[in-house]
Amino acid sequence: MHGRVVAMCVTICKVEIPRAGNVQTPVINVEAINRPTVQLLRLEPMKLNRMFGSLSNIFNARIVELIYLGDHVSTRISAAAVMTS
């Protein structure tokens, strides 16, 4: 997801993602505030139905597909205006 760095401290920065809001992320190769950046949204592990404020990054999501694979289920979701699997 493409975004813009809006705040930064020693180890954590805040990135503004269009149509998704702000996310907190570790500072890795961040040049400066107000610079464009790319944020990877890794969905493992996911926690469902958390209360607002209980985690640093919470997104609305929609389950698009459940795929039964014998001993586990793969889930495809739409989160933060991005389709993932």
C-alpha positions in Angstrom: 0.0 0.0 0.0 1.4 3.4 -0.9 1.3 6.1 1.7 3.1 9.0 3.2 5.1 9.2 6.5 3.3 11.7 8.8 5.2 11.2 12.1 8.3 9.4 13.2 10.2 8.7 16.5 13.2 6.5 17.1 11.6 3.0 16.4 8.0 3.7 15.2 6.6 5.8 12.5 3.0 6.7 11.5 2.1 6.2 7.8 -1.1 7.7 6.2 -2.7 5.3 3.7 -5.3 6.8 1.4 -8.8 5.3 2.0 -7.4 3.3 4.9 -6.3 5.8 7.6 -3.1 5.8 9.6 -0.9 2.7 10.5 1.9 2.4 13.0 4.9 0.6 11.7 8.6 0.0 12.6 11.1 2.5 11.2 12.9 0.7 8.4 14.6 2.7 5.7 12.5 5.8 6.3 14.1 9.0 4.8 12.0 11.7 6.4 8.5 12.9 7.4 6.2 13.8 4.5 8.0 11.5 2.1 6.2 8.8 0.2 6.6 5.2 1.3 5.3 1.7 0.6 3.6 -0.2 3.5 3.4 -4.0 3.4 0.3 -5.3 5.0 1.0 -8.8 6.3 -2.1 -10.4 7.6 -0.6 -13.2 9.8 -1.6 -13.5 12.5 -5.0 -11.9 12.3 -7.3 -11.1 15.3 -11.0 -10.7 14.5 -13.5 -8.4 16.3 -11.1 -6.4 18.4 -12.2 -3.3 20.2 -11.1 0.0 18.9 -7.8 1.0 20.6 -6.9 -2.5 21.7 -4.3 -2.9 18.9 -2.2 -0.3 17.1 -3.5 -1.1 13.6 -7.2 -2.0 13.1 -8.8 -2.2 9.7 -12.3 -3.0 8.5 -12.3 -6.1 6.4 -14.7 -8.4 4.5 -14.3 -12.1 4.0 -14.4 -12.7 0.2 -13.8 -16.4 0.1 -13.2 -19.4 2.3 -11.1 -22.3 0.8 -11.1 -25.6 2.6 -7.8 -27.3 2.1 -8.2 -30.6 4.0 -6.5 -29.8 7.3 -6.9 -26.0 7.3 -8.9 -23.2 5.7 -7.4 -20.4 3.6 -9.3 -17.1 3.8 -9.3 -14.4 1.1 -10.3 -11.0 2.5 -10.6 -7.4 1.4 -9.0 -5.1 4.0 -8.0 -1.5 3.9 -9.4 -1.2 0.3 -6.9 -3.8 -0.8 -7.7 -7.4 -1.9 -5.4 -10.0 -0.4 -5.2 -13.7 0.1 
